[in-house]
Amino acid sequence: MKPTNSIARRLGYAGAILLVVGTGLLGTAVAASAAGATLTITPPTTGLTNPTLVTVGGTGFGASQTVKIFQCNLSPGEPTIDYNQGGTDYGQLPVGCGAVTQVTSKPTGKFSGVFAGIQGGALGPPGVGTDSSGGDATLDAKKYPCPVYVSQATAGGSCALLAVDGAGNQASANFQFTQVSQPDPTTTTAPKTTCTPASGTASAKNPKTGTTGTVTVNPATCLYGGAPTTVTASGLVASSLGSILECNSDAAQPTVTYLGAAIPVSCTAVKVFSTSPTGTIGPSYQAFNVVVGTTGPPCSSTCTPANVDSAGNPPATDAAKYPCPPTPAQVTAGDHCVIAVGDLAGDQVAVPIAFDASHPSVTPSGGGTTTTAVHAATAASGSLAFTGPGTGLRLMGLLGAVLIAFGLAIVVIVDGPRRLLSRLARREVESDGRSD
């Protein structure tokens, strides 16, 4: 009987040990569940530049789960839409969320040292179709950008990184750019008019790749101050930094040195986007509101009293001399206004636009007077949509130069910190692995 008792005793000890261990694991699981998932952002989360690179870490997520990380505008009353990818349903996410990156959590539900690039603008939606408000998610997402609107900030809204996994765990961490919030958009209602809006299209051959890019602005006629247009494109080089500008095409106008390049003083502020993997302009970047009167200078709020243009004058002073619509003298000289798309890969396409002279906003301003033209010509394939090749090549060449300069600036700003963060991240991962 002794062997039997010995075996029983050993089994009893083993059972007790398993019970203790099991109880400990259960307690840990319950504690983790009670604590919920958490997300942290490094470096500090206020006063961030746009764009910038941060690292994120999380705890309390499912074991060995794919964790999706989004940049979001999180505001009260924001519509949501279901996000389903690869057969995994991640639940309802705010329409202002745009995918940033993903990571696989450890068996402990943790992850760390994950790079996330954040930037301004409307980045959502995470899914297409009808959202929880009954509206189109793509259109509603444009109402929830980063930085948040003043009204959204007042109501408690903020920009944040949101991490979710397929097990239903999620956590967010707020952040703020140097510009904490932005003015709410103004709503402009077009008055009754006999002008019939029409779209405008232009195509141009890329001198670097030999491919042809086509840009459509809809509408491109009957425009007025604040008029919403949609800028779409096809045939552009994929995944390249680009910009959309509105400019007066006058070749005699001074230029402004901005990011190391000279751009016509009349051009609107440079706003950067990335072409899609299929060579189009993504839905988040297609909206463009027309400016009437003084449209420049391109350095916008970064101009200082010390800045002068190529004529030796304050940029804002000379920008007022080249308005949209152009002055009668500029129209006589063959000038007009354009909405131009260019990218670092060499695409340079401009679409001429025209204005509705009967609209109250289209009045003499900024030293210029209006034009009654309401029809914009469609550029022939392979040509730039300018009156003369000299003006077109000059303007678009300058556009390309500023985009290249901007791209180099981003590389200089981001690449150094990326290497440093990479080394720090590797150390954090190794340390985290040892602690686990």
N, C-alpha and C positions, 0 to 999 in steps of 0.2 A: 504493500500500500504506500510505501514511502515514495517510490517513483511517481505514483499517481498524484500524491499530495504535492510533490515538488513541481510537477507539471502544472497542477491547478494553481499553485502559488505563483509560479512564473506568469501564467496566463492572467492571473489576477493583477500582478504588478503591471504587466503590459497594458491591460485594460485600463488601469488607473492612470497610467501615463498618457494613454491615448485620450482618456476623458479630460485630463488636465489640459493637454495640448489642444484638443478640440474645443474646449471651453474658451481657451485663450484666443484661438483663431476666430471663434464665433464673436467673442467680445470685441476683437479688433475690427471684424467686418461690420458689426453693428455700430461701433464708434465711427468708422469711416463713413458708413451710410448716414449716420446722424450729422456728421460734419459736412457732408456734401462735397461736390467737386469744387476745386479752387483753381484760379488762373492768375499767374503773375507775369508782369512785363518788366524787362530790364532794357535800357536804363530808366531814370525817372519818367513818369508819365505825363508831365506838364511841360509846356513850352517847347514841344517837339517841332522840328523843321518839317517842311512838306516838299518832297517826300523824304522818308527816313527809314532806317532799318533798325528793328528791335529784336530781342530774343524773348521767347516765352517759355514758361514751364507750367506744369499742372499736376494736381494730385486728386485722388478720389474718383478717377474715371474707371471704366470697366477694364478688367484684366486683358491685356493683349488686344485691345480694341483699336480700330482705325478712328482717329480723332480728327475731325475737320475743324479748321480754324478760319473764321471769317472776320473781315472788318465790317463794322455795322454802324449805322445811325440807330440808336435805341431811343425812341421817343414814345411817350404815351399816345395811345390811339393809332399807332402805326399798323397798317394791315400786315398780315402774314400769309405765307404760302408754304405748302408742303415741299420738303426737300428729300428727294429719293435718288440715290445714286448706287449703281452696281447691285441693285436688288436690296439695298439696305435703306430703310426709312429712318431718317434722322428727325422727323417730326416737323412741326410748324416753325418756320423761322421768319423774322421780320423782313419785309421786302427791301429794306435798306441795307441788307447784308450781301457782301460780295466775297467769293472764295479767295483766300490768301494762300494757304498751304495746308498740309496734313501731316500727321505723325502717327506711329503705332505706339500705344502705351505699353509699359512694362507689365509683367504679371502682377506687380504691386499697384497698377493703376496710375503710375507716375510717368511723366516725361519731362525733359528739360533740354535747354540749349537749342531750341528750335528757332530758326530764322524766320522773321515775318516782315515783309515790306509793306509799309502803310503810306497812303497818299490821299490827297484831297479829291473831292468830286463825288458823284453818285456812282456807286460800284455795284449795286444790286440790279435785279433781284436774284436770289439763289435758285429760283425755278420760274418757268414761264407758264402763262395761263391766267385764269381768274383767281384773284386773291380773296382774302376773307372779307373785304369790303365790297366785293362784287365788281371791282374794277380790274383793269389790265395791270398785271404785276409790273411789267416793263415800264409802263407810264407812271404808275404810282411810285416806283423806286426812285424816279428822278426828283420826287418831292422830299427825299430823305438823304441828303448828301452829308459829307464831312468837309469842313466844320458844319455843325448843325446850324439851322436858322435860329435867329434871336428868339422867335416865339417858341421854338422847340426847346431851347435852353431854359427859357423862363418856366416852361411846363415840367422841367426835370429831365429833358432829353440830353443825350451825350453821345460822343463817339466812343466806340469800344471794340476790343477784340472779343469774339465769342467763340468758344470751343464746345463742340458737341460730339457725342459718339453714338453708335447704333444701339447702345444699351439704355439710352434715355438720359444719360448724364450730360450736364452742360454747366459751364461757368463763364463769366465775363469779367473783363478788367477794363475800366475806363481809361481814356487818354485824351490829351488836348494838344492841338497844334498851337503855335505861337498865336495864331488867330483863333480864339476860342469859339467864336460864333460868327456868322455872316448875316448881313441884312436879309430880311425876307424878300422874296421876289415880288415885283409889282405885277399886277394883272392888267394887261392892256386889251381893251375891247375894240376890235376894228369897227369903224362906223360903216353905215350903209354907203356903198359906192358903186359906180358903174364899171369900175375896173375889174377885169376878170383875171384872177391869179393864174399863173402858169409856172411849171417847173422849168429849170434850166439845166443843161447837161454839157459837160466838156470832157474831152479825152486828150491825153498827151502821152507820148512815148517816153519811157524811162531811159535816159541816155546811158545809165550804168548797166541795166539788165536787158534792155531791148523790149521789155514787156510794155503793154499799154494799160494805163490806169484810167478809169472813168469815174467822174464825180457828178452827182446830181444834187441840186439844191431845190427843195420843194417847200413853199413856192419861191421862185426867184424874181417874180414881178409883183407889182402892186404892194410893195413893202412899205413899212412905216416904222417909227421908233418903237423898239421893243417887240416887233413882230417875230413870232416864233417860226423858225424854219427847221427843216430836217435835212441834214447833210449825210448822204450815203455814198458809198464807193464800192467799186469792184476792180479787180486786177492790180491792186496795190501789192507791194512786196510784204510778205507776211511778217508779223511780229516786229515791226520797226517803229521807233518813236516818231511821232508826227505832230502837226499842229494845224488848227483851223484859224484863219485870220480874215478880217474884213479890212480892205484897204481902198484908198483912192489911188488910181493907177498913174497919176501925174509923174512924169519922169524928172521934172525939174525940182521936185520937193527935196528938202534936206533929209538927212538920215540921222539916226540916233545909234550910238554905239551901245549895244546891249549884249552882255555875255560874250564880249570880244568880237561881235559882228555888227555891221552897219545895216539897219533896216529903215525903210521909209518912215518918216515921222508920222504919217497918217494911219499906220496899221494899228489895229486893236491889240490889247495885251496878249502875249504869247501864252497859250494854254496847251499843255502837252498831253497827248494820249498815245496809246500803242495800237497799231493795226492788229487785227485779229489773225489767228493762224491760217485763215483762208483769204487774207488780203482785203478785208473789208474794214469798215469803221463800226466798232461794237455799239450796241444800242445805248449804252451809258454815255456815249460821247457824241451822238448824232444831233442832239438839240443845240441850236445856235440862235441866239436872239440878236436881231439886227439893230445896229446902232445908227442913229440919224444925227446929223450935225457933226460936231467934232468927235472923231472916232479914235484918234491917237492921243498921246504917243504910246508906243509899244512897251516902254518901260513902266508905264502906268504909275502905281503907287511907289515904285522904287526910285522914281526920278527925285532928285534933290535940287535945292536952289543952286548947287555948284555945277550941276549937269548943264551942258550946252550941246546943241546939235551941230551938224557940219557947217551950218551958216553962222555959228557963234551966238545963237539965240537960245532962250529957254525952250525946251522941246514943246511944252504945252502952248507956247505962243505961236510957233510955226505950225503945229498940228491943226490949229483952228483955221488956217488958211487953205487947208486941203480936206474939206468936209465930204460927207456922203449925204445926199447926192453932191456931185461936183458943182463948182460955180459955173455960170454960163460960159465964161471964157475958157474954162477947162473942158467943158463939153464941146465947144467949138474946136478945141485943139485935139479932140478925139479921145479925151479921157472919160472914164466911167468908174464905177466901183465894182469890186469883185469880192467873192468869198473864195478863198484859196486854200487848198489842202496840199501840204508837203510833208515828206518824211525823210529820215536819215538815209534811206536806201536809194534815194534819187527820184522818187515820184514827185512831180510838180504839176498840179492841175488847178486851174482857176476857172470859176464860173462867173460871168458877168451878171450883175443884179440891177434891177430898176425899181423905182419908187412910185407910190401913188400920190400924185401932187395934190389930190383933194383931201388927203388925211391931215388933220390939224397938226400932227407932229412934224410933217414935212414942210417946214417953213424956213425962211432965211435965218441962219444961225451960224455962229462961229466965223463970221466974215464971208460966208458963202450964201448963194441963193439956190433955190430948188430948180430941178429940171422936170419937165412934164412928161419925159419918156416913161412909158410903162411896160415896154416889151424888151426882154433880154434875148439876145441872139444865142443860138445853140452853137457851140464851137465844133468845128469839124474834127474828126478823129485825127490824132497826131499833132494837133496845134494847140497853142496856149490861147486862152480866151481873153486876149488883149487886142486893142486896136492895131498896134504895131509891134513887130517882133522885138524892137529895142526895149520898149517899156516892159513887155512881158518877161523877157529874159532877165532883165535887170531886177525886177521885183521878185521873181521866183528864185533867182540866184541868191538874192539876199535872204529870202525865206529859208532856202536850203542851208545857207551859212549859219544863220542863227540857230537852226535846229541842231546842226552839227556841234556848234559851240555849247548848246544846252546839254546835248548828250555827253560831251566830254566833261562838262561841269558835274553832271550826275555821277559819272564814273570816278572822277577825282574825289567827290564828296563821299561816295558810298563805298568804293573799293577798299580804301584804307581801313575804315572801321570794320568792314566785312572780314578782312584778314585777322584783325585784332579779336573781333568777336568769335571768329572760328576757333582761334587758339583757346580763348576763355571757355568756349562751349565744350571743347574736347576735354578740358580739365574738369569742367563741371560734370560731364557725363561719366568720366572715369571715377571721379569722387563719389557720384551718385551710385554708380555700380558697386563700388566697394561698400557703401553704406547699406545697400540692399542685401 
